[in-house]
Amino acid sequence: MSRRNFLVQSGAMGGALASLAAPALAQTGNPEIRWRVASSYPRSLTGIFSAMEMVAKRVGELTGGKFNITVHPAGELVPPLGVLDAVQKGTVEAGHSASYFYIGKDPAFGFHTAMPFGLGLRAQNAWLYEGGGQALIDEFLAPYDVTVMAVGNTGAQMAGWYRKEIKSVADLKGLKFRIGGLGGMVLAKLGVVPQQLAAGDLYPALEKGVIDAAEFVGPLDDEKLGLQKVAKYYYYPGWWEGSATLGLFVHLKALNALPALYQTALRTATAEANQWLTMKYDNENPQALRRLVAGGALLRAFPKEVTQAAFGAANELYAEMAEKSAPFKKIHAHWAKFRSEQVMWQQLCDLPFDNLMSALLRGKG
Amino acid sequence: MSRRNFLVQSGAMGGALASLAAPALAQTGNPEIRWRVASSYPRSLTGIFSAMEMVAKRVGELTGGKFNITVHPAGELVPPLGVLDAVQKGTVEAGHSASYFYIGKDPAFGFHTAMPFGLGLRAQNAWLYEGGGQALIDEFLAPYDVTVMAVGNTGAQMAGWYRKEIKSVADLKGLKFRIGGLGGMVLAKLGVVPQQLAAGDLYPALEKGVIDAAEFVGPLDDEKLGLQKVAKYYYYPGWWEGSATLGLFVHLKALNALPALYQTALRTATAEANQWLTMKYDNENPQALRRLVAGGALLRAFPKEVTQAAFGAANELYAEMAEKSAPFKKIHAHWAKFRSEQVMWQQLCDLPFDNLMSALLRGKG
């Protein structure tokens, strides 16, 4: 595979850009810049992948087509979980991924995406954009020569598909559950045996009983996998992803080499996409959920005993991680305080309103 | 006051634009266009007013300063509630307001902002941008020669400040409550006497007992009025504004005369601002609420009896409005179905997660 490396070419590129930096040329002399974005996601994820394509399209429109971003689905340029490395090395200028895929490098990578018992969508957005979260994450990412921009949030995810009901913590012992990252690490403390499988392998693995349960995203994406046919219990909520932010990793050198207009276009377009993905899911998930239930899915909530035990396990895990990673410790302290404030506020305003509407409309049948 | 009218000048402007319409000139020959935006809001509303200023700033950045939007606070160009008229008449190209201020013209103006027992923030955004709400509203607005773009959502608002506790529906009889619009109309059915006062008049009116209660927005904005000193009971949630969308009314002729780049810049910037305002409030409301409680505010939830009676009154009101307004009837049918779907979905995912976090963190003390 012949891959150019923009860092190798950056001497020439930097020179060309320097001559175009005068503000007077912002509209008349915009340089042609091409970026390749490697995604961790396939095109079949119509929400997540489309949000990144929306960014590319919008940036093109806002720059008269001069800033040209192409989005390459998982595996086309680099392996799905090799996206961050590819950005860091300069194989591509940017990568569409989820920060928490990289907790093996440092658990602090979890915060940009989702943490078990973490921030709901509103709180996550507020923390990243307004509450100081982005600055802390950028400080942590600086040694990797990258930044990460939010490009979509799924909202709270479902907790996945189970062949048997989970009635107590005891039912978690030995459960072969396809779940990755921090959620898997929390559940492992309660006896779960986390499994790693590609999305396409979930159906046969559940059908044959190779695994007992699998989580993915929510109704819209889960429906495509057909899991309700082989694991009928559909649990909620996915407390390991109370919201999940998709991320656009960008090499700092590539970002800083952009004219101001292109940087603004990129930041504005990612903000638009971040809001759009949630609306896309919220609009389409209810219909997908209805189809899943009509197709045999049985909805179940985790018992309180299970979520309380998991919350204890998560706090234990965070204490361990803070011992091992200074960035994790620093970000976690800020994040945990923010979480408390947000929950306090939310339970006085949006949460009572939402609970009220739920009660009133249920009452109407 | 000397006011130009862009409609009067549109012959000349239209001709100038026609000669610049070729795509090849999108970057090299962007025309200079100036818009004046009249706002219904004062600068002191640092969230709401700043969101509109953010749009103006971003549009300028994205067009090399060629599309110049100036935002004029309430009263500077036209009276605060005369904004829609000013846009419709062409006194200004666009107006920053809230659609529900204009329900006197037609109750269908309520849907873009907030309806009692309406859509929470997530559902409101999904309905407007993805669920078909914007198209219905645009169809309704076409005879007014305007469209309206979302430029910020406050999230669920607080229910305001009361000199006495509300323990039953009987306590609403004769209550002189400063509340406008549809919320006031619902409460009037339960005996409330709605009052109209400017924000600056609320403190003396409550202090002197001229009114018994007043609602405004939420902690961040309410704090500036000092109402906790004269009406200590702070109720939640504001079920008449489970979320509230600010709107940028734009004259269709002015919008359609913009080059494609400027239209895209405007739409992208408004989407960014729509998300930003919520983050701004969510980040700052908790701290403001803490200060209010420290200053003597006593938090209270409406009793179930009161909210159920109000829900009945709202449904009665909507049936009456549907009789009188065909646009209301059409939009309400779509909106009510969307609301049911959203509440069904939400109560299976985000709501259980948010309730779980509330219970777990309260348990921690």
Interface residues (C-beta under 8 A of the other chain):
Chain A: A26 Q27 T28 N30 R58 E61 L62 T63 G64 K66 F117 G120 L121 R122 A123 N125 A126 W127 Y129 E130 G131 G155 A156 Q157 M158 G218 Y236 P237 G238 W239 G242 A260 L261 T264 A265 T268 A269 A271 E272 N274 Q275 W276 T278 M279 K280 D282 N283 E284 N285 P286 Q287 L289 L299 A301 T307 Q308 F311 R339 S340 E341 Q342 V343 M344 W345 Q346 Q347 L348 C349 D350 L351 P352 F353 D354 N355 L356 M357 S358 L360 L361 R362
Chain B: A26 Q27 T28 N30 R58 E61 L62 T63 G64 K66 F117 G120 L121 R122 A123 N125 A126 W127 Y129 E130 G131 G155 A156 Q157 M158 G218 Y236 P237 G238 W239 G242 A260 L261 T264 A265 T268 A269 A271 E272 N274 Q275 W276 T278 M279 K280 D282 N283 E284 N285 P286 Q287 L289 L299 A301 T307 Q308 F311 R339 S340 E341 Q342 V343 M344 W345 Q346 Q347 L348 C349 D350 L351 P352 F353 D354 N355 L356 M357 S358 L360 L361 R362
